[in-house]
Amino acid sequence: MFRILVRIFRIMVELTAKIREKIGGGIKTLRRQGILPAVLYGQGKNLPIQVSHQDFTKVLKDAGESTLVKLLVEGADGQTEEKNVLIHDVKKEPINDKVIHADFYEVSMSEKITATVPLVFVGESVAVKALGGTLMKSISEVEIKALAKDLMRGIEVNVGVLATFDDRISIKDLMVPAGVEILAEPDEVIALILPPRKEEVVAPVGEEVAEAKATEGAQEEGESEKEEKE
């Protein structure tokens, strides 16, 4: 058994939001103006807000749904409140995949929460490069439990340690920072190398036909000799 050293991706991004006054039919007008309607909830609130669609798209790409975002909410009085949030739910157009709505969940910095974190596979296995094997990834993400400040964008896993077809990377091989718990069975396999498939040697069709004719001829010759003796 070996321990897999992993690199943890942690980032902190900011996004500016405003209290949203338009609801219902007015939402279509906002979207045409490049504004994304959203909702901020958690910590006893459910507040309609709006953000720049362009800015949100960039933040979603950088932070995903497992990294803290500092949401700067501008109130009607001109005051700005900072909220530590996660992008919790994103709705998209089914045809063009364009984001049309988002939910932000305000988290408590003193309570542990769960989040799904993607695994980022890097490196190259000797068993693939030299032995012709195929890398098989059993899972592509893991669920973790941690304080909001310890959440991460992703966990980088180096598959270069897979040198033979017997090697495995399992949940128990991952090393994460203190305070972060991976909510999966320790023996669950993350990645392994499949050996190349053995191809059966198939005789060419011409050879098969010739062999069949030879066999048939031998049988007929044997029957003729038998009849002559009789």
N, C-alpha and C positions, 0 to 999 in steps of 0.2 A: 504493500500500500504506500502511496505517496501523497504528499500534500501539494495542492496546486496553488501557486502564488497568483493572485489576481490583482488587477489594477481597478480601483474604484473610481468611477466618474462622478464627481460632485461639482455642481455649478449653482450659481444663484443669479437669477435674472429678474428684471423689473418690468412691469407693465402698468401703464396708466389707464385708469378707468374713470368714468363719470356716472353719476346717478342717471338712470334712464327714465325719461318722462313718457316717451311714446310706447304704447302697448297696442296689442291687437293689430289693426290695419296699418298703424303707423310704422310697424316693424319693417314692412317691405320698403318704405321710403328710406329708412336707415340703411338697409342693405345696399340700395342703389347708390347711396352716398359713401360706400366703403366702410360702413360702421357695422360691427358685429353685436347683435343683442346677446346679453348674457345674464346670468343670475349668480349672486353671491349668497351662499347660505352657510349654515353652521354657526356655532356659538350663539344660538338663539336668534338668528336673523335669517331673513329671506328677502334679499334686496335686488330689485331689477337694476342692472347696470349696462353700460355699453363701452366697447373698446374698439380701437382701430383694427379693422380686419387684417391689414398688412402686418401690423405689429404683433397681433395675436398669432398669425401663421408662423412668424419667425420664432416666437417664444415657444410655441408648441413643438417646433422642430428641435430647438435647443434643449428644452426641459422635459419634454414628454409629459407623461402623467404620473411620474414617480419622483419628481424633484420640486422642491419648494420654489414658489414664485412670490416675489414681493409685489403685491398689488397696491398701487397708489391710487386711492379712491378720492376723487375731487368732489367735494360737496357743493351744494347750492350756495353756501356762504363763502366759498373760496378756500375753505380749509381742506387740507389733504390728510387722510388717514392711511397709515400703512397696515396692510393685512398680509399675514403669512398664509398662503393658500396653495392648494393643489388643483391642477386642471382635472376635474373629476369626470366630466361627461362632455363629449363633443358630438354634435349632430352634423351630418353632411348630406349634401344632395346626392341621391342615389345614382344620378346619371353622370355628373361631372366631378363628383367627390369634393365639391367646394363646401367649406365649413359655413353653416348657417346659424349655429347657436352653440353656446358653451356654458357649462356650469363651473363655478369656482367654489371649492370647499375650504372654508377657513379652519385651520387646525390649531389645536392647543400645543404650545411648545413644551409643555410639561407632561404630556400624556403620549404613550406609545400608540402608534397607528400602524395599519397594515397597508402595503402597497405592492404592486406587481412591477418587478424590475427585469428588464431584458438582459439576456446574456450576449456578450459580444465576443465571438470566436475569432482568435487571431493565431498566427503562427502556422507552421506546416509540419505535418506528421511524417516521420521517417518511414512509417509503415505505408503511407500513401505514396510518397515520392520514390522510394527505393523498392518497395515490395508490391506496388500496384494495387494497394487496398483502397477502399472507399470510406470516407469519413461519414459516419451516421450520427446526427444530432437528435437525441431522444427528446429533449426539451429545449425551448428557446427563451424561457423566462422563468423566474422564480418569485414566489411571494415572500416578502420579508415583513418583520415586525420591528419597529424602531421608533425612537423619538424623531420628530419632524426634522430636526437639524442634522440627523444622521442618514436621512434618505439620500438615495443616489440615482443618477441618470441611468447607470448600467454597470454591469460587472463584466470585466474583460477576462476571458478564459483562454489560456494558451494551450492549444492542442498539440504543440510541439513535443509534449511529454509522452504522447502516444507513440511509442517506438515499435511495438509488436502488436499482433492481433489479439493478444491476451490482456493488453492494458485497457483500463477503463478510467473515466473521470466520473466520479459520483458526487452527490451532494456533500457527503462527509469530507471530500477532498478540498472543498472550497474554504478559503480562509477569509472571513469578513471581519470588519472592525468590532471591537468590544461594544456590546450593547445592541448589536444587530443580530436578529434571529431569523434563520431561514426556515420557513414553514413548509418543510417537505421531509419525506422519509430519508434518513441518512444514506441508505443504500440505493436510492433511486439513481439510475445511470443517466448521466448528462450526455456523454459522447463516447464512442468507441470506433474501432476501425474494422470494417468487414473485409475478409480476404477476397481476392478475385475469384469469380466463378470459374469452375473447371468446365471447359467445353468438351462435349462428347465427340469422339472422332467418328465421323460419318463417312462411309465409303461413297465415292461418286456414283451417280446413277448408272453410268456406263458399266462400271465394274460390277455393280449389283446384277444387272441384266446378264452380263457375260457369265457370272458365277451361277446364276439360276439356269441358264441354257446348258452349261457344262454339267450341272447336276442332273438336269432332265435327260440329257444325252446319255449319261452314264447309266441311268435307270433303264432307259429304253434298250441299251446295248445288253444290259444284264438280263432283261426279260427275253430278248431274242436268243441269247445263248441258252437260256433255260428251255425255250421251246424246241430248239434244235436237238438238244439232248433227249427230250421227251419223244 
